[in-house]
Amino acid sequence: MLTGVVVMKQVNIHEAKTTLSQLIAEAERGEEVVIARNGVPVVRLVPVTTAMRCEYGAWRRLPGWENFQYDASVFAPVTDQEMADEGWP
């Protein structure tokens, strides 16, 4: 048995129109569904990922957060020479 091989399903537009609900269910299960026009792949059907909910202090649950060092110089004004060094006019 091969591992790490992605098996995708490819259907033409006509078949996709007649079996859209089934194809959506397959994509929701994580299967890769490619829709083709005359045998040429044109789009991939994938599930929408939910956005991460913004929550105060959520970053504290990330691994390594205790090593975070705040650097106030990131917000310091940039000099004309620094701008020129970076290629800004």
BELBEL-V767077 format. One record per residue. RES is the residue in one letter. PSI is psi in whole degrees, -180 to 180 (NA if undefined). Layout:
BEGIN
RES	PSI
RES	PSI
END
This chain:
BEGIN
M	133
L	139
T	150
G	4
V	126
V	121
V	121
M	153
K	131
Q	129
V	152
N	165
I	-44
H	-46
E	-37
A	-38
K	-37
T	-21
T	32
L	-45
S	-42
Q	-42
L	-39
I	-43
A	-40
E	-42
A	-38
E	-29
R	-3
G	1
E	145
E	123
V	122
V	132
I	130
A	155
R	116
N	40
G	-3
V	119
P	132
V	-33
V	159
R	133
L	118
V	152
P	152
V	130
T	143
T	144
A	150
M	131
R	132
C	122
E	132
Y	127
G	8
A	-28
W	-21
R	-17
R	-8
L	143
P	136
G	5
W	-28
E	-14
N	1
F	132
Q	119
Y	132
D	101
A	-20
S	-17
V	-32
F	7
A	150
P	149
V	135
T	162
D	-36
Q	-41
E	-38
M	-45
A	-40
D	-30
E	-1
G	12
W	144
P	NA
END
